Amino acid sequence: MTELALIGEEKKGSGTGSARALRKEGKISAIIYGFDENHMISLIYKDFLKEYQKGNLSSRLLEVKLGKKILKVISREVQTDPVTDNPIHIDFQLIKENIPVKVAVRVKVINKDKSPGIKIGGILNIVRKYISLNCIPQNIPEYLEIDISGFEIGRNVHISDLVLPEGVVPVDKDNFTILTIAGRVEEKEEEQGAGDEVTENKEQKAESK
């Protein structure tokens, strides 16, 4: 799992006024919490924004260099501006090696063009785009890859079908569905319409007797 390093500084002051002042300086406010530690910090805004825009930040390990300390963290919440949707504050959780942490990992589907079901008009229905996992920090997967080449209509994938990395287990203990290849909606509607027509004809004949 690739670790991203950010430079942090201890932040003085709190509240919206302090956060606004930081933004004018090209910085963003953040907090690091966990294991009886609590650090109010600031980060260089452009450095964080670059990584934030790549997506999938919640399942990536980060190192925050805070003075002489190097803190390993994971993003828990990114508050955004309601107008611009740009990040304005980040909550980080402190993590330690060999202590499991809960993360939401993205599902990545590959080889859609090699699915016979999709080629004839089937619909890929991703039931869970993210899956909550308990992981040892160094084994957090960047994503969960699912290859759907050869999948026909009616095929589905459950969590038990995936081979997870060592030390990685789903939070949800049920054998839940991750994705399905469904038939076209139009086909289902046509079949239903034809069935309704048959029923209607039978009712008309019964009434005429």
BANUSE-200428 format. One record per atom (N, C-alpha, C): residue number from 1; residue in three letters; atom name; x, y, z. Coordinates in pm, whole numbers, plus 50000, padded with zeros to 5 digits. Example, Ala and Ser with C-alpha at 12.3 -4.5 7.8 and 13.67 -1.06 7.14 Angstrom:
<sites>
   nr  rest  atom   east  north     up
    1   ALA     N  51319  49431  50780
    1   ALA    CA  51230  49550  50780
    1   ALA     C  51320  49670  50780
    2   SER     N  51285  49775  50708
    2   SER    CA  51367  49894  50714
    2   SER     C  51290  50003  50787
</sites>
This chain:
<sites>
   nr  rest  atom   east  north     up
    1   MET     N  50083  49881  50000
    1   MET    CA  50000  50000  50000
    1   MET     C  50087  50125  50000
    2   THR     N  50074  50210  49900
    2   THR    CA  50154  50330  49889
    2   THR     C  50116  50432  49995
    3   GLU     N  50217  50490  50057
    3   GLU    CA  50192  50592  50158
    3   GLU     C  50221  50730  50099
    4   LEU     N  50133  50823  50125
    4   LEU    CA  50147  50960  50079
    4   LEU     C  50198  51045  50195
    5   ALA     N  50301  51124  50172
    5   ALA    CA  50359  51207  50277
    5   ALA     C  50315  51352  50260
    6   LEU     N  50266  51412  50369
    6   LEU    CA  50225  51551  50371
    6   LEU     C  50299  51622  50484
    7   ILE     N  50325  51750  50463
    7   ILE    CA  50392  51830  50566
    7   ILE     C  50285  51903  50647
    8   GLY     N  50288  51884  50779
    8   GLY    CA  50191  51949  50865
    8   GLY     C  50256  52043  50965
    9   GLU     N  50179  52138  51013
    9   GLU    CA  50224  52231  51116
    9   GLU     C  50120  52237  51225
   10   GLU     N  50163  52247  51349
   10   GLU    CA  50069  52266  51459
   10   GLU     C  49993  52396  51435
   11   LYS     N  49862  52392  51452
   11   LYS    CA  49778  52508  51422
   11   LYS     C  49741  52580  51550
   12   LYS     N  49752  52712  51547
   12   LYS    CA  49709  52794  51659
   12   LYS     C  49572  52852  51629
   13   GLY     N  49484  52851  51729
   13   GLY    CA  49350  52905  51709
   13   GLY     C  49257  52803  51650
   14   SER     N  49127  52831  51657
   14   SER    CA  49025  52741  51604
   14   SER     C  48907  52822  51556
   15   GLY     N  48811  52754  51495
   15   GLY    CA  48692  52822  51446
   15   GLY     C  48702  52861  51301
   16   THR     N  48591  52916  51248
   16   THR    CA  48585  52952  51106
   16   THR     C  48681  53064  51071
   17   GLY     N  48703  53158  51166
   17   GLY    CA  48794  53270  51138
   17   GLY     C  48936  53221  51117
   18   SER     N  48979  53127  51201
   18   SER    CA  49114  53071  51188
   18   SER     C  49128  52993  51059
   19   ALA     N  49025  52915  51025
   19   ALA    CA  49029  52836  50902
   19   ALA     C  49033  52926  50779
   20   ARG     N  48959  53036  50784
   20   ARG    CA  48958  53131  50673
   20   ARG     C  49095  53195  50655
   21   ALA     N  49157  53228  50766
   21   ALA    CA  49291  53288  50760
   21   ALA     C  49392  53191  50700
   22   LEU     N  49380  53064  50735
   22   LEU    CA  49471  52963  50680
   22   LEU     C  49454  52952  50529
   23   ARG     N  49331  52953  50484
   23   ARG    CA  49305  52941  50339
   23   ARG     C  49368  53057  50263
   24   LYS     N  49369  53175  50322
   24   LYS    CA  49432  53290  50258
   24   LYS     C  49583  53270  50246
   25   GLU     N  49638  53188  50337
   25   GLU    CA  49781  53158  50335
   25   GLU     C  49813  53037  50248
   26   GLY     N  49710  52982  50183
   26   GLY    CA  49732  52864  50099
   26   GLY     C  49742  52736  50178
   27   LYS     N  49674  52732  50295
   27   LYS    CA  49677  52615  50380
   27   LYS     C  49534  52568  50411
   28   ILE     N  49524  52449  50468
   28   ILE    CA  49395  52393  50506
   28   ILE     C  49406  52333  50645
   29   SER     N  49301  52349  50725
   29   SER    CA  49304  52298  50862
   29   SER     C  49270  52149  50866
   30   ALA     N  49322  52081  50968
   30   ALA    CA  49297  51938  50984
   30   ALA     C  49314  51900  51130
   31   ILE     N  49263  51783  51163
   31   ILE    CA  49282  51728  51297
   31   ILE     C  49329  51584  51286
   32   ILE     N  49417  51544  51374
   32   ILE    CA  49461  51404  51384
   32   ILE     C  49424  51356  51523
   33   TYR     N  49350  51244  51529
   33   TYR    CA  49307  51194  51659
   33   TYR     C  49328  51043  51667
   34   GLY     N  49329  50993  51792
   34   GLY    CA  49342  50849  51814
   34   GLY     C  49454  50817  51911
   35   PHE     N  49437  50706  51985
   35   PHE    CA  49537  50659  52081
   35   PHE     C  49575  50771  52181
   36   ASP     N  49472  50841  52228
   36   ASP    CA  49490  50948  52328
   36   ASP     C  49573  51065  52277
   37   GLU     N  49583  51079  52145
   37   GLU    CA  49651  51194  52086
   37   GLU     C  49549  51280  52012
   38   ASN     N  49576  51410  52009
   38   ASN    CA  49487  51503  51941
   38   ASN     C  49571  51620  51891
   39   HIS     N  49585  51630  51758
   39   HIS    CA  49668  51734  51698
   39   HIS     C  49584  51821  51605
   40   MET     N  49578  51950  51634
   40   MET    CA  49517  52046  51543
   40   MET     C  49628  52097  51453
   41   ILE     N  49615  52074  51322
   41   ILE    CA  49726  52106  51232
   41   ILE     C  49677  52179  51107
   42   SER     N  49773  52225  51029
   42   SER    CA  49743  52280  50897
   42   SER     C  49832  52209  50795
   43   LEU     N  49782  52199  50672
   43   LEU    CA  49856  52137  50562
   43   LEU     C  49863  52236  50446
   44   ILE     N  49960  52215  50358
   44   ILE    CA  49966  52297  50236
   44   ILE     C  49849  52256  50147
   45   TYR     N  49764  52353  50117
   45   TYR    CA  49638  52323  50048
   45   TYR     C  49659  52256  49912
   46   LYS     N  49748  52309  49830
   46   LYS    CA  49765  52256  49695
   46   LYS     C  49815  52111  49696
   47   ASP     N  49897  52077  49798
   47   ASP    CA  49947  51940  49808
   47   ASP     C  49834  51843  49841
   48   PHE     N  49750  51884  49936
   48   PHE    CA  49639  51797  49973
   48   PHE     C  49537  51789  49859
   49   LEU     N  49505  51902  49797
   49   LEU    CA  49404  51905  49689
   49   LEU     C  49444  51813  49574
   50   LYS     N  49572  51811  49542
   50   LYS    CA  49621  51725  49433
   50   LYS     C  49588  51579  49459
   51   GLU     N  49610  51535  49583
   51   GLU    CA  49582  51396  49618
   51   GLU     C  49432  51371  49634
   52   TYR     N  49363  51468  49687
   52   TYR    CA  49218  51456  49707
   52   TYR     C  49146  51436  49573
   53   GLN     N  49190  51508  49472
   53   GLN    CA  49124  51501  49342
   53   GLN     C  49150  51370  49269
   54   LYS     N  49249  51294  49315
   54   LYS    CA  49273  51162  49257
   54   LYS     C  49167  51062  49302
   55   GLY     N  49099  51093  49413
   55   GLY    CA  48996  51005  49465
   55   GLY     C  49053  50892  49549
   56   ASN     N  48962  50816  49608
   56   ASN    CA  48999  50696  49685
   56   ASN     C  49089  50728  49804
   57   LEU     N  49076  50848  49859
   57   LEU    CA  49164  50889  49968
   57   LEU     C  49138  50811  50096
   58   SER     N  49015  50767  50118
   58   SER    CA  48979  50703  50245
   58   SER     C  49042  50566  50264
   59   SER     N  49101  50509  50160
   59   SER    CA  49166  50378  50177
   59   SER     C  49315  50387  50147
   60   ARG     N  49371  50507  50160
   60   ARG    CA  49514  50526  50136
   60   ARG     C  49584  50569  50265
   61   LEU     N  49695  50505  50294
   61   LEU    CA  49773  50544  50411
   61   LEU     C  49848  50673  50382
   62   LEU     N  49855  50759  50482
   62   LEU    CA  49928  50884  50468
   62   LEU     C  50027  50898  50583
   63   GLU     N  50135  50967  50555
   63   GLU    CA  50230  51006  50658
   63   GLU     C  50226  51158  50669
   64   VAL     N  50201  51207  50788
   64   VAL    CA  50205  51352  50811
   64   VAL     C  50329  51383  50892
   65   LYS     N  50418  51460  50833
   65   LYS    CA  50539  51502  50902
   65   LYS     C  50506  51625  50985
   66   LEU     N  50512  51609  51116
   66   LEU    CA  50474  51714  51209
   66   LEU     C  50596  51744  51298
   67   GLY     N  50675  51841  51255
   67   GLY    CA  50800  51867  51327
   67   GLY     C  50893  51749  51311
   68   LYS     N  50939  51695  51423
   68   LYS    CA  51027  51578  51420
   68   LYS     C  50948  51447  51418
   69   LYS     N  50815  51458  51433
   69   LYS    CA  50731  51339  51435
   69   LYS     C  50684  51302  51295
   70   ILE     N  50667  51172  51272
   70   ILE    CA  50601  51124  51150
   70   ILE     C  50482  51041  51195
   71   LEU     N  50363  51090  51167
   71   LEU    CA  50240  51024  51210
   71   LEU     C  50176  50952  51093
   72   LYS     N  50146  50826  51112
   72   LYS    CA  50075  50749  51009
   72   LYS     C  49925  50764  51035
   73   VAL     N  49853  50806  50931
   73   VAL    CA  49710  50836  50947
   73   VAL     C  49632  50786  50827
   74   ILE     N  49500  50791  50843
   74   ILE    CA  49409  50763  50732
   74   ILE     C  49297  50865  50737
   75   SER     N  49252  50910  50622
   75   SER    CA  49147  51012  50615
   75   SER     C  49013  50953  50657
   76   ARG     N  48945  51024  50748
   76   ARG    CA  48814  50979  50794
   76   ARG     C  48700  51064  50739
   77   GLU     N  48724  51193  50727
   77   GLU    CA  48620  51281  50673
   77   GLU     C  48685  51404  50612
   78   VAL     N  48636  51441  50495
   78   VAL    CA  48681  51564  50430
   78   VAL     C  48560  51656  50418
   79   GLN     N  48563  51767  50491
   79   GLN    CA  48455  51864  50482
   79   GLN     C  48479  51952  50361
   80   THR     N  48373  51978  50286
   80   THR    CA  48387  52056  50163
   80   THR     C  48299  52181  50165
   81   ASP     N  48338  52278  50084
   81   ASP    CA  48260  52400  50070
   81   ASP     C  48131  52368  49995
   82   PRO     N  48015  52411  50046
   82   PRO    CA  47887  52377  49981
   82   PRO     C  47871  52437  49841
   83   VAL     N  47948  52541  49811
   83   VAL    CA  47936  52606  49680
   83   VAL     C  48039  52552  49582
   84   THR     N  48166  52551  49621
   84   THR    CA  48274  52510  49530
   84   THR     C  48304  52361  49536
   85   ASP     N  48262  52294  49644
   85   ASP    CA  48289  52153  49668
   85   ASP     C  48437  52126  49691
   86   ASN     N  48514  52229  49717
   86   ASN    CA  48655  52213  49749
   86   ASN     C  48671  52178  49897
   87   PRO     N  48774  52100  49932
   87   PRO    CA  48794  52064  50073
   87   PRO     C  48829  52186  50158
   88   ILE     N  48775  52190  50281
   88   ILE    CA  48803  52301  50371
   88   ILE     C  48853  52251  50508
   89   HIS     N  48841  52123  50535
   89   HIS    CA  48890  52067  50661
   89   HIS     C  48896  51914  50648
   90   ILE     N  48996  51854  50714
   90   ILE    CA  49012  51708  50709
   90   ILE     C  49024  51652  50849
   91   ASP     N  48956  51538  50871
   91   ASP    CA  48973  51460  50993
   91   ASP     C  49057  51338  50960
   92   PHE     N  49169  51322  51029
   92   PHE    CA  49255  51206  51013
   92   PHE     C  49252  51121  51139
   93   GLN     N  49255  50988  51121
   93   GLN    CA  49267  50897  51234
   93   GLN     C  49410  50844  51240
   94   LEU     N  49468  50851  51359
   94   LEU    CA  49602  50797  51380
   94   LEU     C  49596  50644  51377
   95   ILE     N  49691  50581  51311
   95   ILE    CA  49693  50435  51305
   95   ILE     C  49829  50384  51350
   96   LYS     N  49830  50258  51390
   96   LYS    CA  49954  50194  51432
   96   LYS     C  49963  50057  51368
   97   GLU     N  50086  50012  51344
   97   GLU    CA  50108  49882  51280
   97   GLU     C  50047  49770  51364
   98   ASN     N  49993  49672  51292
   98   ASN    CA  49938  49550  51352
   98   ASN     C  49811  49572  51433
   99   ILE     N  49756  49693  51430
   99   ILE    CA  49626  49719  51494
   99   ILE     C  49526  49744  51382
  100   PRO     N  49426  49655  51364
  100   PRO    CA  49331  49667  51253
  100   PRO     C  49258  49801  51254
  101   VAL     N  49227  49848  51134
  101   VAL    CA  49155  49972  51118
  101   VAL     C  49043  49949  51017
  102   LYS     N  48931  50017  51037
  102   LYS    CA  48817  50003  50946
  102   LYS     C  48832  50101  50831
  103   VAL     N  48820  50051  50708
  103   VAL    CA  48831  50137  50589
  103   VAL     C  48723  50101  50489
  104   ALA     N  48690  50198  50403
  104   ALA    CA  48597  50175  50292
  104   ALA     C  48679  50166  50164
  105   VAL     N  48679  50051  50100
  105   VAL    CA  48762  50027  49982
  105   VAL     C  48676  50020  49857
  106   ARG     N  48719  50089  49753
  106   ARG    CA  48644  50098  49628
  106   ARG     C  48646  49966  49551
  107   VAL     N  48534  49935  49486
  107   VAL    CA  48524  49821  49396
  107   VAL     C  48562  49867  49255
  108   LYS     N  48655  49795  49192
  108   LYS    CA  48699  49827  49057
  108   LYS     C  48664  49711  48965
  109   VAL     N  48579  49737  48866
  109   VAL    CA  48535  49634  48772
  109   VAL     C  48615  49646  48643
  110   ILE     N  48671  49534  48597
  110   ILE    CA  48750  49536  48474
  110   ILE     C  48691  49439  48371
  111   ASN     N  48731  49459  48245
  111   ASN    CA  48692  49375  48130
  111   ASN     C  48541  49373  48106
  112   LYS     N  48480  49491  48117
  112   LYS    CA  48336  49501  48085
  112   LYS     C  48310  49465  47938
  113   ASP     N  48407  49500  47854
  113   ASP    CA  48391  49474  47710
  113   ASP     C  48403  49326  47675
  114   LYS     N  48441  49244  47773
  114   LYS    CA  48454  49100  47749
  114   LYS     C  48343  49019  47815
  115   SER     N  48238  49090  47860
  115   SER    CA  48123  49022  47920
  115   SER     C  48017  48997  47814
  116   PRO     N  47987  48870  47782
  116   PRO    CA  47883  48840  47682
  116   PRO     C  47748  48899  47721
  117   GLY     N  47718  48901  47850
  117   GLY    CA  47591  48955  47896
  117   GLY     C  47576  49102  47864
  118   ILE     N  47683  49178  47885
  118   ILE    CA  47679  49321  47855
  118   ILE     C  47677  49345  47704
  119   LYS     N  47746  49260  47628
  119   LYS    CA  47750  49276  47483
  119   LYS     C  47611  49265  47420
  120   ILE     N  47523  49185  47479
  120   ILE    CA  47389  49170  47422
  120   ILE     C  47288  49263  47488
  121   GLY     N  47337  49359  47565
  121   GLY    CA  47248  49460  47621
  121   GLY     C  47222  49449  47770
  122   GLY     N  47292  49358  47838
  122   GLY    CA  47275  49346  47982
  122   GLY     C  47328  49469  48055
  123   ILE     N  47281  49487  48177
  123   ILE    CA  47318  49604  48256
  123   ILE     C  47405  49561  48375
  124   LEU     N  47519  49627  48390
  124   LEU    CA  47605  49604  48507
  124   LEU     C  47549  49684  48624
  125   ASN     N  47505  49613  48727
  125   ASN    CA  47449  49677  48845
  125   ASN     C  47545  49658  48962
  126   ILE     N  47617  49765  48998
  126   ILE    CA  47710  49758  49111
  126   ILE     C  47633  49792  49239
  127   VAL     N  47605  49690  49318
  127   VAL    CA  47526  49707  49439
  127   VAL     C  47605  49781  49546
  128   ARG     N  47733  49749  49558
  128   ARG    CA  47820  49815  49656
  128   ARG     C  47944  49867  49586
  129   LYS     N  47954  49999  49575
  129   LYS    CA  48070  50062  49512
  129   LYS     C  48188  50066  49607
  130   TYR     N  48158  50067  49736
  130   TYR    CA  48262  50063  49840
  130   TYR     C  48227  49953  49939
  131   ILE     N  48329  49886  49991
  131   ILE    CA  48307  49778  50088
  131   ILE     C  48387  49810  50214
  132   SER     N  48318  49803  50328
  132   SER    CA  48384  49828  50456
  132   SER     C  48463  49705  50499
  133   LEU     N  48591  49727  50528
  133   LEU    CA  48681  49617  50565
  133   LEU     C  48757  49651  50692
  134   ASN     N  48788  49550  50770
  134   ASN    CA  48882  49563  50880
  134   ASN     C  49017  49511  50831
  135   CYS     N  49120  49596  50840
  135   CYS    CA  49249  49561  50780
  135   CYS     C  49364  49594  50873
  136   ILE     N  49470  49514  50864
  136   ILE    CA  49598  49556  50918
  136   ILE     C  49647  49669  50826
  137   PRO     N  49690  49783  50882
  137   PRO    CA  49722  49900  50798
  137   PRO     C  49809  49872  50677
  138   GLN     N  49914  49793  50691
  138   GLN    CA  50004  49769  50578
  138   GLN     C  49942  49682  50469
  139   ASN     N  49825  49621  50500
  139   ASN    CA  49760  49534  50401
  139   ASN     C  49633  49595  50342
  140   ILE     N  49610  49724  50365
  140   ILE    CA  49489  49787  50310
  140   ILE     C  49498  49786  50158
  141   PRO     N  49401  49723  50090
  141   PRO    CA  49405  49722  49943
  141   PRO     C  49363  49858  49886
  142   GLU     N  49425  49898  49777
  142   GLU    CA  49388  50025  49714
  142   GLU     C  49247  50017  49657
  143   TYR     N  49211  49899  49606
  143   TYR    CA  49076  49873  49555
  143   TYR     C  49055  49722  49551
  144   LEU     N  48930  49680  49532
  144   LEU    CA  48897  49539  49516
  144   LEU     C  48860  49517  49370
  145   GLU     N  48945  49446  49298
  145   GLU    CA  48926  49428  49154
  145   GLU     C  48838  49307  49125
  146   ILE     N  48740  49327  49036
  146   ILE    CA  48651  49218  48994
  146   ILE     C  48653  49210  48842
  147   ASP     N  48695  49096  48790
  147   ASP    CA  48704  49071  48646
  147   ASP     C  48574  49006  48600
  148   ILE     N  48499  49075  48513
  148   ILE    CA  48369  49020  48470
  148   ILE     C  48374  48965  48327
  149   SER     N  48493  48937  48276
  149   SER    CA  48501  48876  48143
  149   SER     C  48434  48738  48148
  150   GLY     N  48352  48711  48050
  150   GLY    CA  48280  48584  48045
  150   GLY     C  48148  48583  48119
  151   PHE     N  48112  48691  48186
  151   PHE    CA  47988  48695  48264
  151   PHE     C  47867  48709  48173
  152   GLU     N  47770  48620  48194
  152   GLU    CA  47643  48624  48121
  152   GLU     C  47538  48699  48204
  153   ILE     N  47425  48730  48142
  153   ILE    CA  47313  48790  48215
  153   ILE     C  47269  48694  48325
  154   GLY     N  47244  48747  48442
  154   GLY    CA  47205  48665  48556
  154   GLY     C  47320  48632  48649
  155   ARG     N  47443  48659  48606
  155   ARG    CA  47560  48631  48689
  155   ARG     C  47571  48736  48799
  156   ASN     N  47612  48695  48917
  156   ASN    CA  47634  48791  49025
  156   ASN     C  47762  48755  49101
  157   VAL     N  47809  48850  49178
  157   VAL    CA  47932  48831  49257
  157   VAL     C  47901  48865  49402
  158   HIS     N  47932  48771  49492
  158   HIS    CA  47916  48793  49635
  158   HIS     C  48052  48816  49698
  159   ILE     N  48053  48867  49819
  159   ILE    CA  48179  48894  49888
  159   ILE     C  48261  48765  49905
  160   SER     N  48193  48651  49919
  160   SER    CA  48264  48524  49936
  160   SER     C  48338  48482  49809
  161   ASP     N  48305  48544  49695
  161   ASP    CA  48372  48510  49569
  161   ASP     C  48508  48579  49555
  162   LEU     N  48536  48676  49640
  162   LEU    CA  48662  48750  49631
  162   LEU     C  48769  48687  49721
  163   VAL     N  48891  48691  49672
  163   VAL    CA  49005  48649  49753
  163   VAL     C  49067  48775  49812
  164   LEU     N  49047  48795  49942
  164   LEU    CA  49094  48916  50008
  164   LEU     C  49238  48898  50056
  165   PRO     N  49313  49007  50064
  165   PRO    CA  49451  48997  50114
  165   PRO     C  49454  48946  50258
  166   GLU     N  49568  48897  50298
  166   GLU    CA  49585  48847  50435
  166   GLU     C  49559  48959  50535
  167   GLY     N  49484  48927  50640
  167   GLY    CA  49455  49025  50744
  167   GLY     C  49345  49121  50708
  168   VAL     N  49270  49092  50599
  168   VAL    CA  49162  49179  50554
  168   VAL     C  49030  49101  50560
  169   VAL     N  48933  49151  50638
  169   VAL    CA  48804  49083  50652
  169   VAL     C  48691  49183  50639
  170   PRO     N  48578  49143  50580
  170   PRO    CA  48464  49235  50569
  170   PRO     C  48404  49268  50705
  171   VAL     N  48359  49390  50721
  171   VAL    CA  48289  49429  50844
  171   VAL     C  48154  49360  50850
  172   ASP     N  48084  49358  50737
  172   ASP    CA  47954  49289  50727
  172   ASP     C  47980  49140  50713
  173   LYS     N  47928  49062  50806
  173   LYS    CA  47954  48918  50807
  173   LYS     C  47862  48839  50713
  174   ASP     N  47759  48905  50657
  174   ASP    CA  47670  48837  50562
  174   ASP     C  47741  48819  50428
  175   ASN     N  47695  48721  50351
  175   ASN    CA  47751  48699  50218
  175   ASN     C  47677  48788  50118
  176   PHE     N  47703  48918  50126
  176   PHE    CA  47626  49016  50049
  176   PHE     C  47668  49018  49901
  177   THR     N  47576  49069  49819
  177   THR    CA  47601  49082  49675
  177   THR     C  47676  49210  49646
  178   ILE     N  47777  49201  49561
  178   ILE    CA  47854  49319  49523
  178   ILE     C  47807  49373  49388
  179   LEU     N  47785  49283  49291
  179   LEU    CA  47737  49327  49160
  179   LEU     C  47659  49217  49091
  180   THR     N  47579  49256  48993
  180   THR    CA  47503  49162  48913
  180   THR     C  47505  49207  48767
  181   ILE     N  47482  49113  48676
  181   ILE    CA  47460  49145  48535
  181   ILE     C  47311  49119  48510
  182   ALA     N  47234  49227  48498
  182   ALA    CA  47089  49216  48484
  182   ALA     C  47047  49231  48338
  183   GLY     N  46925  49180  48305
  183   GLY    CA  46870  49197  48171
  183   GLY     C  46828  49340  48148
  184   ARG     N  46808  49374  48022
  184   ARG    CA  46766  49509  47989
  184   ARG     C  46627  49538  48046
  185   VAL     N  46607  49658  48094
  185   VAL    CA  46478  49699  48151
  185   VAL     C  46370  49690  48045
  186   GLU     N  46405  49728  47921
  186   GLU    CA  46305  49727  47813
  186   GLU     C  46251  49587  47792
  187   GLU     N  46342  49486  47798
  187   GLU    CA  46300  49348  47777
  187   GLU     C  46205  49304  47886
  188   LYS     N  46236  49342  48009
  188   LYS    CA  46150  49305  48121
  188   LYS     C  46014  49368  48108
  189   GLU     N  46012  49498  48065
  189   GLU    CA  45885  49568  48049
  189   GLU     C  45802  49507  47937
  190   GLU     N  45872  49466  47827
  190   GLU    CA  45801  49405  47715
  190   GLU     C  45740  49272  47757
  191   GLU     N  45819  49193  47833
  191   GLU    CA  45768  49064  47880
  191   GLU     C  45648  49084  47972
  192   GLN     N  45658  49186  48060
  192   GLN    CA  45549  49212  48152
  192   GLN     C  45426  49259  48074
  193   GLY     N  45450  49346  47971
  193   GLY    CA  45339  49396  47892
  193   GLY     C  45269  49284  47818
  194   ALA     N  45348  49189  47764
  194   ALA    CA  45289  49076  47693
  194   ALA     C  45208  48991  47789
  195   GLY     N  45257  48972  47908
  195   GLY    CA  45183  48895  48008
  195   GLY     C  45053  48963  48047
  196   ASP     N  45057  49096  48059
  196   ASP    CA  44935  49171  48092
  196   ASP     C  44833  49158  47981
  197   GLU     N  44882  49157  47854
  197   GLU    CA  44791  49147  47740
  197   GLU     C  44721  49012  47737
  198   VAL     N  44797  48904  47767
  198   VAL    CA  44738  48771  47771
  198   VAL     C  44631  48764  47879
  199   THR     N  44661  48820  47996
  199   THR    CA  44566  48819  48107
  199   THR     C  44441  48897  48070
  200   GLU     N  44462  49013  48005
  200   GLU    CA  44349  49097  47966
  200   GLU     C  44260  49023  47866
  201   ASN     N  44319  48951  47767
  201   ASN    CA  44241  48877  47669
  201   ASN     C  44160  48767  47735
  202   LYS     N  44222  48699  47833
  202   LYS    CA  44150  48593  47904
  202   LYS     C  44032  48650  47979
  203   GLU     N  44053  48768  48042
  203   GLU    CA  43943  48830  48118
  203   GLU     C  43830  48874  48025
  204   GLN     N  43868  48924  47906
  204   GLN    CA  43766  48967  47810
  204   GLN     C  43684  48848  47763
  205   LYS     N  43750  48733  47737
  205   LYS    CA  43679  48614  47692
  205   LYS     C  43587  48563  47801
  206   ALA     N  43634  48569  47925
  206   ALA    CA  43550  48521  48036
  206   ALA     C  43426  48607  48052
  207   GLU     N  43440  48740  48030
  207   GLU    CA  43326  48828  48044
  207   GLU     C  43225  48811  47933
  208   SER     N  43274  48768  47814
  208   SER    CA  43184  48755  47699
  208   SER     C  43100  48629  47706
  209   LYS     N  43139  48533  47791
  209   LYS    CA  43063  48408  47802
  209   LYS     C  42940  48425  47888
</sites>
